[in-house]
Amino acid sequence: MLLELAVATMMVLITVIIHGGGLVALGRILRLESHQEHISHLPPFSTRSLLFTLALVLCLFTLHGIEIWLYAALYLVVGAVEHLEVGVYFSTITYGGIGFTDAYLDPKWRLVTAIEGVNGVLLLGWSTAFFVAVISRLGR
C-alpha cells in the first residue's frame, strides 16, 4: 500500500506541475492576446476572439491528454495493464471520474487509479474555473 501511495503522490505532483505550468503559459498568452485585441479595437465577440477561444479549449484538452497518457504509461511500466491502448482507455475513464470497471487492471494498483480519479476531477475543475474566468473577461 505504501508503494501505491508513493507512486500516486508522485503522479499527482507531476500532473499538478504540468497543469499549473500549462495554465500559467495560457494565461500569459491570453494577456498578450487581450492586449492586442485592445490595441486593434476589436469587439469582445470578434472572429479572432472566437478562434482564440477554440484554440484555448484545444490547449486545455491537450493538457488533460498529456496527464492521461502519463498515467497510462505508468500503468504499462508497472505492469498494471498489458497494452498501451488498455492503459489509455482505463486512464481516460478513471481521470474523467466516469469509471467503469477495474477488470483491466492488476489489483495491486487499484489505489493509484482511485487517486487518479480524484486528481483528474480536481484538474478538470481547475481547467473549468480557468475557462470560465477567460470567457467572463471576453464579455467585458
C-alpha positions in Angstrom: 0.0 0.0 0.0 2.8 2.4 0.8 4.3 1.9 -2.7 1.0 2.7 -4.3 0.5 5.8 -2.2 4.1 7.0 -3.0 3.5 6.4 -6.8 0.1 8.1 -6.7 1.5 11.1 -4.8 4.4 11.4 -7.3 1.8 11.3 -10.2 -0.4 13.9 -8.5 2.6 16.2 -8.1 3.8 15.7 -11.7 0.3 16.3 -13.1 -0.3 19.4 -10.9 3.0 20.9 -12.0 2.2 20.2 -15.7 -1.3 21.6 -15.4 -0.2 24.6 -13.4 2.6 25.4 -15.8 0.2 25.0 -18.8 -2.4 27.3 -17.2 0.3 29.9 -16.4 1.5 29.8 -20.1 -2.1 30.0 -21.4 -2.7 32.9 -19.0 0.3 34.8 -20.4 -0.8 34.1 -24.0 -4.3 35.3 -23.0 -2.9 38.6 -21.6 -0.9 39.2 -24.8 -4.0 38.4 -27.0 -6.2 40.7 -24.8 -3.7 43.5 -25.2 -3.5 43.0 -28.9 -7.3 43.0 -29.2 -7.5 46.2 -27.2 -4.9 47.9 -29.4 -6.8 46.8 -32.5 -10.1 47.9 -31.0 -11.7 44.5 -31.7 -15.1 43.8 -30.2 -15.2 41.1 -27.4 -17.0 38.6 -29.7 -15.0 39.0 -32.8 -14.0 36.1 -35.1 -10.5 36.5 -33.7 -11.8 36.0 -30.1 -13.8 33.0 -31.2 -10.8 31.4 -32.8 -8.7 32.2 -29.8 -11.3 30.6 -27.5 -11.3 27.5 -29.7 -7.5 27.3 -29.5 -7.7 27.7 -25.7 -10.1 24.8 -25.5 -7.8 22.6 -27.6 -4.9 23.6 -25.4 -6.8 22.6 -22.2 -7.8 19.3 -23.9 -4.1 18.7 -24.8 -3.0 19.3 -21.2 -5.5 16.8 -19.9 -4.5 14.4 -22.7 -0.8 14.6 -21.6 -1.8 13.9 -18.0 -4.0 10.9 -19.0 -1.2 9.5 -21.2 1.3 9.8 -18.3 -1.0 7.7 -16.1 -1.4 5.2 -18.9 2.3 5.0 -19.4 2.7 4.4 -15.7 0.2 1.5 -15.7 2.1 0.0 -18.6 5.5 0.4 -17.0 4.5 -1.1 -13.7 2.7 -4.0 -15.4 -0.8 -3.0 -14.2 -2.0 -3.3 -17.8 -0.7 -5.4 -20.7 -1.2 -3.0 -23.6 -0.9 0.8 -24.1 -4.4 1.0 -25.6 -5.9 -0.5 -22.5 -3.9 1.8 -20.3 -5.1 4.9 -22.2 -8.7 3.7 -22.2 -8.6 2.9 -18.5 -6.8 6.1 -17.6 -9.2 8.2 -19.5 -12.3 6.8 -17.9 -10.6 7.0 -14.5 -9.3 10.5 -14.9 -12.7 11.8 -16.0 -14.3 10.3 -13.0 -16.5 8.2 -15.2 -15.2 4.9 -14.0 -16.5 1.6 -15.4 -14.5 -1.4 -14.2 -11.1 -2.2 -12.9 -11.2 -5.6 -14.6 -8.4 -4.4 -17.0 -6.1 -3.6 -14.1 -3.8 -5.6 -11.9 -5.4 -5.3 -8.4 -2.1 -4.3 -6.8 -2.5 -0.8 -8.4 -6.2 -0.1 -7.7 -5.3 2.6 -5.1 -3.3 4.5 -7.7 -6.3 4.5 -10.0 -8.7 5.7 -7.3 -6.3 8.7 -6.6 -6.1 9.3 -10.4 -9.8 9.7 -10.4 -9.7 12.4 -7.6 -6.7 14.0 -9.3 -8.5 14.2 -12.7 -11.7 15.6 -11.2 -9.6 18.4 -9.5 -7.6 19.2 -12.6 -10.8 19.2 -14.7 -12.3 21.6 -12.2 -9.2 23.8 -12.3 -9.4 24.0 -16.1 -13.2 24.8 -15.9 -12.5 27.6 -13.5 -9.8 29.0 -15.7 -12.0 28.7 -18.8 -14.9 30.4 -17.1 -12.6 33.3 -16.0 -11.4 33.7 -19.6 -14.9 33.7 -21.0 -16.1 36.2 -18.4 -13.3 38.5 -19.5 -14.3 38.3 -23.1 -17.8 39.6 -22.3 -16.4 42.8 -20.7 
